[in-house]
């Protein structure tokens, strides 16, 4: 039994949100790891690193990259 069109659309939107949030999480965790491994200077705290990576520009980049990644994988899922 197939879900109704409205239910399928809501499932697609929910899956898109979950996958995009996961990609954004991976993006920020990668930035966070790089923040401590690239510049290992004295006095660098967790708060400083968090303040350094959570910027508006990084958020826009993360959302755009995650959206592109989601739609590319959706395209590949449909084709394969």
Secondary structure as UniProt FT lines:
FT   HELIX           5..38
FT   TURN            42..43
FT   HELIX           46..53
FT   HELIX           56..79
//
